[in-house]
Amino acid sequence: MDMTLSENIYSFIEFDDYAITPKYLQLCNSIIKAVEDGKITKEYLLPSINNFSYELEIGRNTVEKAYKHLKKRGFIKSVPGKGYFISDLQMEKSIRVCLIFNKLSVHKKIIYDAFTKALGVNAMVDFYIYNNDFSLFKRLLSRRKDNYSHFVIIPHFLEGGEHANEIINTIPKEKLILMSHLVEGVDGSYGAVIEEFEKEIYHALTDALPRLEKYKSIHIIFPENTYHPEAILDGFVRFCRDNHFNHHIIRNIDIAPIQRSTVYISLMEDDLVVLVKKVLESGYTVGAEIGIISYNETPIKQIILNGITTISADFKFMGEAAAKYVKEGIREHLAVPFYLTLRNSL
């Protein structure tokens, strides 16, 4: 058994400061890729935990966690008194995904958890957040690596998004999966797991019609500077007109008065907090004089105000479907299920 330690192993380890992927997983992924690329051979003796920690200037806990993860996967073995070495496995190229989300939130975590779980432990995922900033999104993709098998992207931008198709079209279409919504101008055959925003809000409000009928008006909080697609407003206005509701678009909930016999639809979590505070201060009874509907189902909404009604895509389904598209090479467009959850706030 050749237990030689190469002096060059440290040059194969890459940590990406842009990624929010935990460092122990980045270390695991670098080791696996080095083996796949033939830079590290089978039976190769890895550095000790202390040496790795010192040379890479990372914590011992990070290295120890990486080794435990690789050992659990059967990728490395330990020899008492000698250390850790690469197992004699029949190596196949791993799935390696560049996963790019516009923001972190509770429902985005549901997508992420479902996606990574469905991919399985043998997949490698580099995870990036661009905070709805197109310039950062462009920078992330401009420095992309050729060794990704797939790019899975949620494309929502506060501004500059009209040029998103230009950078996305540089990705080979067999590697591309869009989530949440399509980007105008992205051509070719690629996978997409999307929300049909106009249709979804129209159908959800239609399902809620028996409870909505006791109110006179429906107001939607839709700030000027938002990444939400205008298609939501199109579906909202069409529903109100078809069902003869007075309706209004609130651009700034901070200065909007609370009106009796009105339903408020909140898209953003921050706006929901302001709305709930103002409603409580108004003295109106929620679910009778004031109605509240919130976008995106999260566990806390089961509790706030004794339950807030939500309209939401099935985010677990979205993550699982995207993982299936990655594993099976599917290049079709799929609409995500969307549902209404009625609670006491309506």
VOTI-602714 format. One record per residue (C-alpha): residue in three letters; residue number from 1; y, x, z. Coordinates in nm, 2 decimals, always signed. Layout:
<sites>
@residuo:ALA | num:NUM | north:Y | east:X | up:Z
...
</sites>
This chain:
<sites>
@residuo:MET | num:1 | north:+0.00 | east:+0.00 | up:+0.00
@residuo:ASP | num:2 | north:+0.33 | east:+0.15 | up:-0.11
@residuo:MET | num:3 | north:+0.58 | east:+0.10 | up:+0.17
@residuo:THR | num:4 | north:+0.86 | east:+0.30 | up:+0.02
@residuo:LEU | num:5 | north:+1.22 | east:+0.19 | up:+0.09
@residuo:SER | num:6 | north:+1.46 | east:+0.23 | up:-0.20
@residuo:GLU | num:7 | north:+1.80 | east:+0.37 | up:-0.13
@residuo:ASN | num:8 | north:+1.95 | east:+0.13 | up:-0.39
@residuo:ILE | num:9 | north:+1.85 | east:-0.20 | up:-0.23
@residuo:TYR | num:10 | north:+2.20 | east:-0.26 | up:-0.09
@residuo:SER | num:11 | north:+2.35 | east:-0.25 | up:-0.43
@residuo:PHE | num:12 | north:+2.14 | east:-0.56 | up:-0.52
@residuo:ILE | num:13 | north:+2.28 | east:-0.77 | up:-0.24
@residuo:GLU | num:14 | north:+2.58 | east:-0.99 | up:-0.33
@residuo:PHE | num:15 | north:+2.79 | east:-1.20 | up:-0.10
@residuo:ASP | num:16 | north:+3.03 | east:-1.44 | up:-0.27
@residuo:ASP | num:17 | north:+3.34 | east:-1.51 | up:-0.06
@residuo:TYR | num:18 | north:+3.42 | east:-1.82 | up:-0.27
@residuo:ALA | num:19 | north:+3.09 | east:-1.98 | up:-0.19
@residuo:ILE | num:20 | north:+3.03 | east:-2.18 | up:+0.13
@residuo:THR | num:21 | north:+2.66 | east:-2.12 | up:+0.10
@residuo:PRO | num:22 | north:+2.56 | east:-1.96 | up:+0.44
@residuo:LYS | num:23 | north:+2.53 | east:-1.58 | up:+0.42
@residuo:TYR | num:24 | north:+2.17 | east:-1.58 | up:+0.53
@residuo:LEU | num:25 | north:+2.08 | east:-1.79 | up:+0.22
@residuo:GLN | num:26 | north:+2.30 | east:-1.57 | up:+0.00
@residuo:LEU | num:27 | north:+2.10 | east:-1.27 | up:+0.14
@residuo:CYS | num:28 | north:+1.77 | east:-1.45 | up:+0.07
@residuo:ASN | num:29 | north:+1.88 | east:-1.54 | up:-0.28
@residuo:SER | num:30 | north:+1.98 | east:-1.18 | up:-0.36
@residuo:ILE | num:31 | north:+1.65 | east:-1.05 | up:-0.25
@residuo:ILE | num:32 | north:+1.46 | east:-1.31 | up:-0.45
@residuo:LYS | num:33 | north:+1.66 | east:-1.24 | up:-0.76
@residuo:ALA | num:34 | north:+1.61 | east:-0.86 | up:-0.72
@residuo:VAL | num:35 | north:+1.23 | east:-0.92 | up:-0.73
@residuo:GLU | num:36 | north:+1.26 | east:-1.16 | up:-1.02
@residuo:ASP | num:37 | north:+1.46 | east:-0.90 | up:-1.22
@residuo:GLY | num:38 | north:+1.21 | east:-0.63 | up:-1.14
@residuo:LYS | num:39 | north:+1.46 | east:-0.43 | up:-0.93
@residuo:ILE | num:40 | north:+1.23 | east:-0.46 | up:-0.63
@residuo:THR | num:41 | north:+0.85 | east:-0.44 | up:-0.67
@residuo:LYS | num:42 | north:+0.57 | east:-0.61 | up:-0.48
@residuo:GLU | num:43 | north:+0.48 | east:-0.45 | up:-0.15
@residuo:TYR | num:44 | north:+0.83 | east:-0.32 | up:-0.12
@residuo:LEU | num:45 | north:+0.94 | east:-0.23 | up:+0.23
@residuo:LEU | num:46 | north:+1.27 | east:-0.40 | up:+0.32
@residuo:PRO | num:47 | north:+1.53 | east:-0.24 | up:+0.55
@residuo:SER | num:48 | north:+1.50 | east:-0.31 | up:+0.92
@residuo:ILE | num:49 | north:+1.72 | east:-0.59 | up:+1.06
@residuo:ASN | num:50 | north:+1.94 | east:-0.33 | up:+1.23
@residuo:ASN | num:51 | north:+1.98 | east:-0.13 | up:+0.91
@residuo:PHE | num:52 | north:+2.06 | east:-0.43 | up:+0.69
@residuo:SER | num:53 | north:+2.31 | east:-0.55 | up:+0.96
@residuo:TYR | num:54 | north:+2.48 | east:-0.20 | up:+0.96
@residuo:GLU | num:55 | north:+2.49 | east:-0.13 | up:+0.59
@residuo:LEU | num:56 | north:+2.61 | east:-0.48 | up:+0.49
@residuo:GLU | num:57 | north:+2.84 | east:-0.53 | up:+0.79
@residuo:ILE | num:58 | north:+2.69 | east:-0.86 | up:+0.88
@residuo:GLY | num:59 | north:+2.54 | east:-0.99 | up:+1.21
@residuo:ARG | num:60 | north:+2.19 | east:-0.92 | up:+1.31
@residuo:ASN | num:61 | north:+2.14 | east:-1.30 | up:+1.35
@residuo:THR | num:62 | north:+2.22 | east:-1.34 | up:+0.98
@residuo:VAL | num:63 | north:+1.96 | east:-1.09 | up:+0.87
@residuo:GLU | num:64 | north:+1.70 | east:-1.22 | up:+1.12
@residuo:LYS | num:65 | north:+1.75 | east:-1.58 | up:+1.00
@residuo:ALA | num:66 | north:+1.72 | east:-1.46 | up:+0.63
@residuo:TYR | num:67 | north:+1.39 | east:-1.28 | up:+0.71
@residuo:LYS | num:68 | north:+1.25 | east:-1.59 | up:+0.90
@residuo:HIS | num:69 | north:+1.35 | east:-1.81 | up:+0.60
@residuo:LEU | num:70 | north:+1.18 | east:-1.58 | up:+0.35
@residuo:LYS | num:71 | north:+0.87 | east:-1.54 | up:+0.57
@residuo:LYS | num:72 | north:+0.84 | east:-1.92 | up:+0.61
@residuo:ARG | num:73 | north:+0.84 | east:-1.95 | up:+0.23
@residuo:GLY | num:74 | north:+0.57 | east:-1.69 | up:+0.21
@residuo:PHE | num:75 | north:+0.80 | east:-1.46 | up:+0.02
@residuo:ILE | num:76 | north:+0.78 | east:-1.17 | up:+0.27
@residuo:LYS | num:77 | north:+0.53 | east:-1.06 | up:+0.53
@residuo:SER | num:78 | north:+0.57 | east:-0.85 | up:+0.84
@residuo:VAL | num:79 | north:+0.35 | east:-0.55 | up:+0.94
@residuo:PRO | num:80 | north:+0.36 | east:-0.47 | up:+1.32
@residuo:GLY | num:81 | north:+0.53 | east:-0.14 | up:+1.37
@residuo:LYS | num:82 | north:+0.63 | east:-0.10 | up:+1.01
@residuo:GLY | num:83 | north:+0.86 | east:-0.39 | up:+0.92
@residuo:TYR | num:84 | north:+0.90 | east:-0.65 | up:+0.65
@residuo:PHE | num:85 | north:+0.78 | east:-0.62 | up:+0.29
@residuo:ILE | num:86 | north:+0.76 | east:-0.83 | up:-0.02
@residuo:SER | num:87 | north:+0.44 | east:-1.04 | up:-0.05
@residuo:ASP | num:88 | north:+0.22 | east:-0.99 | up:-0.35
@residuo:LEU | num:89 | north:+0.32 | east:-1.32 | up:-0.52
@residuo:GLN | num:90 | north:+0.29 | east:-1.44 | up:-0.88
@residuo:MET | num:91 | north:+0.66 | east:-1.46 | up:-0.94
@residuo:GLU | num:92 | north:+0.82 | east:-1.73 | up:-1.16
@residuo:LYS | num:93 | north:+1.18 | east:-1.76 | up:-1.23
@residuo:SER | num:94 | north:+1.34 | east:-1.97 | up:-0.96
@residuo:ILE | num:95 | north:+1.57 | east:-2.27 | up:-1.02
@residuo:ARG | num:96 | north:+1.91 | east:-2.14 | up:-0.94
@residuo:VAL | num:97 | north:+2.20 | east:-2.39 | up:-0.93
@residuo:CYS | num:98 | north:+2.57 | east:-2.35 | up:-0.92
@residuo:LEU | num:99 | north:+2.68 | east:-2.66 | up:-0.73
@residuo:ILE | num:100 | north:+3.05 | east:-2.74 | up:-0.74
@residuo:PHE | num:101 | north:+3.20 | east:-3.02 | up:-0.53
@residuo:ASN | num:102 | north:+3.57 | east:-3.13 | up:-0.53
@residuo:LYS | num:103 | north:+3.58 | east:-3.16 | up:-0.15
@residuo:LEU | num:104 | north:+3.39 | east:-3.18 | up:+0.17
@residuo:SER | num:105 | north:+3.34 | east:-3.52 | up:+0.33
@residuo:VAL | num:106 | north:+3.08 | east:-3.72 | up:+0.51
@residuo:HIS | num:107 | north:+2.95 | east:-3.89 | up:+0.19
@residuo:LYS | num:108 | north:+2.96 | east:-3.55 | up:+0.00
@residuo:LYS | num:109 | north:+2.73 | east:-3.41 | up:+0.27
@residuo:ILE | num:110 | north:+2.49 | east:-3.70 | up:+0.20
@residuo:ILE | num:111 | north:+2.48 | east:-3.60 | up:-0.17
@residuo:TYR | num:112 | north:+2.44 | east:-3.23 | up:-0.08
@residuo:ASP | num:113 | north:+2.16 | east:-3.30 | up:+0.17
@residuo:ALA | num:114 | north:+1.97 | east:-3.53 | up:-0.07
@residuo:PHE | num:115 | north:+2.01 | east:-3.29 | up:-0.36
@residuo:THR | num:116 | north:+1.89 | east:-2.98 | up:-0.18
@residuo:LYS | num:117 | north:+1.60 | east:-3.16 | up:-0.01
@residuo:ALA | num:118 | north:+1.48 | east:-3.30 | up:-0.34
@residuo:LEU | num:119 | north:+1.51 | east:-2.96 | up:-0.51
@residuo:GLY | num:120 | north:+1.28 | east:-2.81 | up:-0.25
@residuo:VAL | num:121 | north:+1.29 | east:-2.48 | up:-0.06
@residuo:ASN | num:122 | north:+1.21 | east:-2.26 | up:-0.36
@residuo:ALA | num:123 | north:+1.54 | east:-2.35 | up:-0.54
@residuo:MET | num:124 | north:+1.85 | east:-2.14 | up:-0.49
@residuo:VAL | num:125 | north:+2.18 | east:-2.31 | up:-0.46
@residuo:ASP | num:126 | north:+2.52 | east:-2.15 | up:-0.46
@residuo:PHE | num:127 | north:+2.76 | east:-2.41 | up:-0.32
@residuo:TYR | num:128 | north:+3.14 | east:-2.41 | up:-0.40
@residuo:ILE | num:129 | north:+3.43 | east:-2.63 | up:-0.30
@residuo:TYR | num:130 | north:+3.75 | east:-2.64 | up:-0.51
@residuo:ASN | num:131 | north:+3.95 | east:-2.89 | up:-0.31
@residuo:ASN | num:132 | north:+4.05 | east:-3.10 | up:-0.61
@residuo:ASP | num:133 | north:+4.25 | east:-2.79 | up:-0.74
@residuo:PHE | num:134 | north:+4.20 | east:-2.74 | up:-1.11
@residuo:SER | num:135 | north:+4.32 | east:-2.38 | up:-1.10
@residuo:LEU | num:136 | north:+4.05 | east:-2.29 | up:-0.84
@residuo:PHE | num:137 | north:+3.79 | east:-2.49 | up:-1.04
@residuo:LYS | num:138 | north:+3.87 | east:-2.30 | up:-1.35
@residuo:ARG | num:139 | north:+3.86 | east:-1.97 | up:-1.17
@residuo:LEU | num:140 | north:+3.52 | east:-2.05 | up:-1.02
@residuo:LEU | num:141 | north:+3.37 | east:-2.13 | up:-1.36
@residuo:SER | num:142 | north:+3.55 | east:-1.84 | up:-1.54
@residuo:ARG | num:143 | north:+3.36 | east:-1.59 | up:-1.31
@residuo:ARG | num:144 | north:+3.03 | east:-1.77 | up:-1.34
@residuo:LYS | num:145 | north:+2.71 | east:-1.58 | up:-1.36
@residuo:ASP | num:146 | north:+2.46 | east:-1.61 | up:-1.65
@residuo:ASN | num:147 | north:+2.16 | east:-1.63 | up:-1.42
@residuo:TYR | num:148 | north:+2.22 | east:-1.99 | up:-1.32
@residuo:SER | num:149 | north:+1.96 | east:-2.24 | up:-1.46
@residuo:HIS | num:150 | north:+2.20 | east:-2.53 | up:-1.40
@residuo:PHE | num:151 | north:+2.56 | east:-2.62 | up:-1.32
@residuo:VAL | num:152 | north:+2.60 | east:-2.94 | up:-1.12
@residuo:ILE | num:153 | north:+2.96 | east:-3.05 | up:-1.10
@residuo:ILE | num:154 | north:+3.17 | east:-3.33 | up:-0.94
@residuo:PRO | num:155 | north:+3.49 | east:-3.32 | up:-1.14
@residuo:HIS | num:156 | north:+3.78 | east:-3.48 | up:-0.96
@residuo:PHE | num:157 | north:+4.13 | east:-3.32 | up:-0.98
@residuo:LEU | num:158 | north:+4.47 | east:-3.40 | up:-0.84
@residuo:GLU | num:159 | north:+4.64 | east:-3.25 | up:-1.14
@residuo:GLY | num:160 | north:+4.55 | east:-3.04 | up:-1.44
@residuo:GLY | num:161 | north:+4.22 | east:-3.23 | up:-1.50
@residuo:GLU | num:162 | north:+4.32 | east:-3.31 | up:-1.86
@residuo:HIS | num:163 | north:+4.21 | east:-2.96 | up:-1.94
@residuo:ALA | num:164 | north:+3.88 | east:-2.98 | up:-1.75
@residuo:ASN | num:165 | north:+3.68 | east:-3.04 | up:-2.07
@residuo:GLU | num:166 | north:+3.79 | east:-2.70 | up:-2.21
@residuo:ILE | num:167 | north:+3.63 | east:-2.50 | up:-1.93
@residuo:ILE | num:168 | north:+3.33 | east:-2.74 | up:-1.88
@residuo:ASN | num:169 | north:+3.25 | east:-2.71 | up:-2.26
@residuo:THR | num:170 | north:+3.19 | east:-2.34 | up:-2.21
@residuo:ILE | num:171 | north:+2.87 | east:-2.42 | up:-2.01
@residuo:PRO | num:172 | north:+2.56 | east:-2.45 | up:-2.22
@residuo:LYS | num:173 | north:+2.48 | east:-2.82 | up:-2.23
@residuo:GLU | num:174 | north:+2.12 | east:-2.78 | up:-2.14
@residuo:LYS | num:175 | north:+2.25 | east:-2.63 | up:-1.81
@residuo:LEU | num:176 | north:+2.51 | east:-2.90 | up:-1.73
@residuo:ILE | num:177 | north:+2.49 | east:-3.20 | up:-1.50
@residuo:LEU | num:178 | north:+2.80 | east:-3.40 | up:-1.41
@residuo:MET | num:179 | north:+2.81 | east:-3.61 | up:-1.10
@residuo:SER | num:180 | north:+3.03 | east:-3.91 | up:-1.00
@residuo:HIS | num:181 | north:+3.21 | east:-3.95 | up:-1.34
@residuo:LEU | num:182 | north:+3.23 | east:-3.82 | up:-1.70
@residuo:VAL | num:183 | north:+3.50 | east:-3.60 | up:-1.83
@residuo:GLU | num:184 | north:+3.67 | east:-3.70 | up:-2.15
@residuo:GLY | num:185 | north:+3.62 | east:-3.45 | up:-2.42
@residuo:VAL | num:186 | north:+3.30 | east:-3.29 | up:-2.29
@residuo:ASP | num:187 | north:+3.07 | east:-3.31 | up:-2.59
@residuo:GLY | num:188 | north:+2.71 | east:-3.25 | up:-2.66
@residuo:SER | num:189 | north:+2.39 | east:-3.37 | up:-2.49
@residuo:TYR | num:190 | north:+2.39 | east:-3.31 | up:-2.11
@residuo:GLY | num:191 | north:+2.28 | east:-3.48 | up:-1.79
@residuo:ALA | num:192 | north:+2.51 | east:-3.70 | up:-1.59
@residuo:VAL | num:193 | north:+2.47 | east:-3.92 | up:-1.27
@residuo:ILE | num:194 | north:+2.78 | east:-4.13 | up:-1.25
@residuo:GLU | num:195 | north:+2.96 | east:-4.41 | up:-1.09
@residuo:GLU | num:196 | north:+3.09 | east:-4.69 | up:-1.31
@residuo:PHE | num:197 | north:+3.41 | east:-4.74 | up:-1.12
@residuo:GLU | num:198 | north:+3.57 | east:-5.04 | up:-1.29
@residuo:LYS | num:199 | north:+3.24 | east:-5.23 | up:-1.31
@residuo:GLU | num:200 | north:+3.15 | east:-5.14 | up:-0.95
@residuo:ILE | num:201 | north:+3.46 | east:-5.26 | up:-0.77
@residuo:TYR | num:202 | north:+3.46 | east:-5.58 | up:-0.98
@residuo:HIS | num:203 | north:+3.10 | east:-5.67 | up:-0.90
@residuo:ALA | num:204 | north:+3.14 | east:-5.57 | up:-0.53
@residuo:LEU | num:205 | north:+3.44 | east:-5.79 | up:-0.48
@residuo:THR | num:206 | north:+3.26 | east:-6.07 | up:-0.66
@residuo:ASP | num:207 | north:+2.97 | east:-6.04 | up:-0.41
@residuo:ALA | num:208 | north:+3.23 | east:-6.06 | up:-0.13
@residuo:LEU | num:209 | north:+3.41 | east:-6.37 | up:-0.28
@residuo:PRO | num:210 | north:+3.28 | east:-6.62 | up:-0.02
@residuo:ARG | num:211 | north:+3.45 | east:-6.42 | up:+0.26
@residuo:LEU | num:212 | north:+3.76 | east:-6.33 | up:+0.05
@residuo:GLU | num:213 | north:+3.84 | east:-6.69 | up:-0.02
@residuo:LYS | num:214 | north:+4.00 | east:-6.74 | up:+0.32
@residuo:TYR | num:215 | north:+4.27 | east:-6.48 | up:+0.24
@residuo:LYS | num:216 | north:+4.57 | east:-6.53 | up:+0.01
@residuo:SER | num:217 | north:+4.62 | east:-6.17 | up:-0.11
@residuo:ILE | num:218 | north:+4.43 | east:-5.85 | up:-0.17
@residuo:HIS | num:219 | north:+4.61 | east:-5.51 | up:-0.14
@residuo:ILE | num:220 | north:+4.45 | east:-5.18 | up:-0.25
@residuo:ILE | num:221 | north:+4.58 | east:-4.85 | up:-0.11
@residuo:PHE | num:222 | north:+4.60 | east:-4.62 | up:-0.41
@residuo:PRO | num:223 | north:+4.83 | east:-4.32 | up:-0.36
@residuo:GLU | num:224 | north:+5.03 | east:-4.18 | up:-0.65
@residuo:ASN | num:225 | north:+4.88 | east:-3.83 | up:-0.60
@residuo:THR | num:226 | north:+4.51 | east:-3.91 | up:-0.58
@residuo:TYR | num:227 | north:+4.19 | east:-3.78 | up:-0.75
@residuo:HIS | num:228 | north:+4.05 | east:-4.13 | up:-0.77
@residuo:PRO | num:229 | north:+4.01 | east:-4.26 | up:-1.13
@residuo:GLU | num:230 | north:+4.24 | east:-4.53 | up:-1.26
@residuo:ALA | num:231 | north:+3.93 | east:-4.73 | up:-1.36
@residuo:ILE | num:232 | north:+3.92 | east:-4.85 | up:-0.99
@residuo:LEU | num:233 | north:+4.25 | east:-5.02 | up:-1.03
@residuo:ASP | num:234 | north:+4.15 | east:-5.17 | up:-1.36
@residuo:GLY | num:235 | north:+3.85 | east:-5.34 | up:-1.20
@residuo:PHE | num:236 | north:+4.05 | east:-5.44 | up:-0.90
@residuo:VAL | num:237 | north:+4.33 | east:-5.61 | up:-1.11
@residuo:ARG | num:238 | north:+4.08 | east:-5.78 | up:-1.33
@residuo:PHE | num:239 | north:+3.89 | east:-5.93 | up:-1.04
@residuo:CYS | num:240 | north:+4.22 | east:-6.05 | up:-0.87
@residuo:ARG | num:241 | north:+4.34 | east:-6.21 | up:-1.20
@residuo:ASP | num:242 | north:+4.00 | east:-6.37 | up:-1.28
@residuo:ASN | num:243 | north:+3.98 | east:-6.52 | up:-0.93
@residuo:HIS | num:244 | north:+4.35 | east:-6.61 | up:-0.88
@residuo:PHE | num:245 | north:+4.43 | east:-6.38 | up:-0.59
@residuo:ASN | num:246 | north:+4.78 | east:-6.24 | up:-0.53
@residuo:HIS | num:247 | north:+4.74 | east:-5.86 | up:-0.54
@residuo:HIS | num:248 | north:+4.94 | east:-5.55 | up:-0.48
@residuo:ILE | num:249 | north:+4.89 | east:-5.18 | up:-0.52
@residuo:ILE | num:250 | north:+5.01 | east:-4.98 | up:-0.21
@residuo:ARG | num:251 | north:+5.12 | east:-4.63 | up:-0.29
@residuo:ASN | num:252 | north:+5.20 | east:-4.53 | up:+0.07
@residuo:ILE | num:253 | north:+5.04 | east:-4.71 | up:+0.36
@residuo:ASP | num:254 | north:+5.26 | east:-4.52 | up:+0.61
@residuo:ILE | num:255 | north:+5.56 | east:-4.74 | up:+0.51
@residuo:ALA | num:256 | north:+5.38 | east:-5.06 | up:+0.39
@residuo:PRO | num:257 | north:+5.41 | east:-5.36 | up:+0.62
@residuo:ILE | num:258 | north:+5.10 | east:-5.54 | up:+0.74
@residuo:GLN | num:259 | north:+5.09 | east:-5.89 | up:+0.61
@residuo:ARG | num:260 | north:+4.90 | east:-6.18 | up:+0.75
@residuo:SER | num:261 | north:+4.62 | east:-6.34 | up:+0.54
@residuo:THR | num:262 | north:+4.57 | east:-6.03 | up:+0.34
@residuo:VAL | num:263 | north:+4.27 | east:-5.81 | up:+0.26
@residuo:TYR | num:264 | north:+4.33 | east:-5.43 | up:+0.25
@residuo:ILE | num:265 | north:+4.11 | east:-5.20 | up:+0.05
@residuo:SER | num:266 | north:+4.13 | east:-4.83 | up:+0.15
@residuo:LEU | num:267 | north:+3.99 | east:-4.56 | up:-0.07
@residuo:MET | num:268 | north:+4.07 | east:-4.26 | up:+0.15
@residuo:GLU | num:269 | north:+3.96 | east:-4.19 | up:+0.50
@residuo:ASP | num:270 | north:+4.30 | east:-4.07 | up:+0.61
@residuo:ASP | num:271 | north:+4.46 | east:-4.39 | up:+0.48
@residuo:LEU | num:272 | north:+4.19 | east:-4.59 | up:+0.66
@residuo:VAL | num:273 | north:+4.29 | east:-4.43 | up:+1.00
@residuo:VAL | num:274 | north:+4.66 | east:-4.53 | up:+0.94
@residuo:LEU | num:275 | north:+4.56 | east:-4.88 | up:+0.83
@residuo:VAL | num:276 | north:+4.35 | east:-4.95 | up:+1.13
@residuo:LYS | num:277 | north:+4.62 | east:-4.82 | up:+1.37
@residuo:LYS | num:278 | north:+4.88 | east:-5.04 | up:+1.20
@residuo:VAL | num:279 | north:+4.66 | east:-5.35 | up:+1.20
@residuo:LEU | num:280 | north:+4.58 | east:-5.31 | up:+1.57
@residuo:GLU | num:281 | north:+4.95 | east:-5.27 | up:+1.65
@residuo:SER | num:282 | north:+5.03 | east:-5.59 | up:+1.45
@residuo:GLY | num:283 | north:+4.83 | east:-5.80 | up:+1.68
@residuo:TYR | num:284 | north:+4.65 | east:-5.98 | up:+1.39
@residuo:THR | num:285 | north:+4.28 | east:-6.06 | up:+1.43
@residuo:VAL | num:286 | north:+4.06 | east:-5.84 | up:+1.20
@residuo:GLY | num:287 | north:+3.81 | east:-6.05 | up:+1.01
@residuo:ALA | num:288 | north:+4.02 | east:-6.37 | up:+1.04
@residuo:GLU | num:289 | north:+4.39 | east:-6.30 | up:+0.97
@residuo:ILE | num:290 | north:+4.35 | east:-5.95 | up:+0.83
@residuo:GLY | num:291 | north:+4.05 | east:-5.82 | up:+0.62
@residuo:ILE | num:292 | north:+3.96 | east:-5.46 | up:+0.57
@residuo:ILE | num:293 | north:+3.73 | east:-5.31 | up:+0.31
@residuo:SER | num:294 | north:+3.67 | east:-4.93 | up:+0.29
@residuo:TYR | num:295 | north:+3.53 | east:-4.72 | up:+0.01
@residuo:ASN | num:296 | north:+3.22 | east:-4.51 | up:+0.07
@residuo:GLU | num:297 | north:+2.97 | east:-4.60 | up:+0.33
@residuo:THR | num:298 | north:+2.95 | east:-4.36 | up:+0.63
@residuo:PRO | num:299 | north:+2.78 | east:-4.41 | up:+0.97
@residuo:ILE | num:300 | north:+3.10 | east:-4.43 | up:+1.17
@residuo:LYS | num:301 | north:+3.21 | east:-4.74 | up:+0.98
@residuo:GLN | num:302 | north:+2.93 | east:-4.94 | up:+1.14
@residuo:ILE | num:303 | north:+3.12 | east:-4.90 | up:+1.47
@residuo:ILE | num:304 | north:+3.49 | east:-4.90 | up:+1.39
@residuo:LEU | num:305 | north:+3.65 | east:-5.24 | up:+1.46
@residuo:ASN | num:306 | north:+3.30 | east:-5.37 | up:+1.54
@residuo:GLY | num:307 | north:+3.20 | east:-5.29 | up:+1.18
@residuo:ILE | num:308 | north:+3.40 | east:-5.22 | up:+0.87
@residuo:THR | num:309 | north:+3.29 | east:-5.38 | up:+0.54
@residuo:THR | num:310 | north:+3.23 | east:-5.11 | up:+0.27
@residuo:ILE | num:311 | north:+3.17 | east:-5.08 | up:-0.10
@residuo:SER | num:312 | north:+2.99 | east:-4.77 | up:-0.19
@residuo:ALA | num:313 | north:+2.78 | east:-4.58 | up:-0.43
@residuo:ASP | num:314 | north:+2.43 | east:-4.49 | up:-0.32
@residuo:PHE | num:315 | north:+2.50 | east:-4.13 | up:-0.25
@residuo:LYS | num:316 | north:+2.15 | east:-4.04 | up:-0.14
@residuo:PHE | num:317 | north:+2.03 | east:-4.17 | up:-0.48
@residuo:MET | num:318 | north:+2.30 | east:-3.97 | up:-0.65
@residuo:GLY | num:319 | north:+2.18 | east:-3.64 | up:-0.50
@residuo:GLU | num:320 | north:+1.81 | east:-3.71 | up:-0.55
@residuo:ALA | num:321 | north:+1.87 | east:-3.81 | up:-0.92
@residuo:ALA | num:322 | north:+2.07 | east:-3.50 | up:-0.99
@residuo:ALA | num:323 | north:+1.79 | east:-3.29 | up:-0.84
@residuo:LYS | num:324 | north:+1.54 | east:-3.47 | up:-1.07
@residuo:TYR | num:325 | north:+1.76 | east:-3.40 | up:-1.37
@residuo:VAL | num:326 | north:+1.76 | east:-3.03 | up:-1.27
@residuo:LYS | num:327 | north:+1.38 | east:-3.01 | up:-1.22
@residuo:GLU | num:328 | north:+1.28 | east:-3.21 | up:-1.53
@residuo:GLY | num:329 | north:+1.55 | east:-3.09 | up:-1.77
@residuo:ILE | num:330 | north:+1.68 | east:-3.45 | up:-1.82
@residuo:ARG | num:331 | north:+1.98 | east:-3.48 | up:-2.05
@residuo:GLU | num:332 | north:+2.07 | east:-3.85 | up:-2.01
@residuo:HIS | num:333 | north:+2.35 | east:-4.05 | up:-1.84
@residuo:LEU | num:334 | north:+2.25 | east:-4.26 | up:-1.54
@residuo:ALA | num:335 | north:+2.46 | east:-4.51 | up:-1.35
@residuo:VAL | num:336 | north:+2.43 | east:-4.48 | up:-0.97
@residuo:PRO | num:337 | north:+2.35 | east:-4.81 | up:-0.77
@residuo:PHE | num:338 | north:+2.66 | east:-4.95 | up:-0.60
@residuo:TYR | num:339 | north:+2.65 | east:-5.20 | up:-0.31
@residuo:LEU | num:340 | north:+2.85 | east:-5.41 | up:-0.08
@residuo:THR | num:341 | north:+2.79 | east:-5.39 | up:+0.30
@residuo:LEU | num:342 | north:+2.95 | east:-5.69 | up:+0.47
@residuo:ARG | num:343 | north:+3.06 | east:-5.65 | up:+0.83
@residuo:ASN | num:344 | north:+3.30 | east:-5.81 | up:+1.08
@residuo:SER | num:345 | north:+3.62 | east:-5.66 | up:+0.93
@residuo:LEU | num:346 | north:+3.60 | east:-5.92 | up:+0.65
</sites>
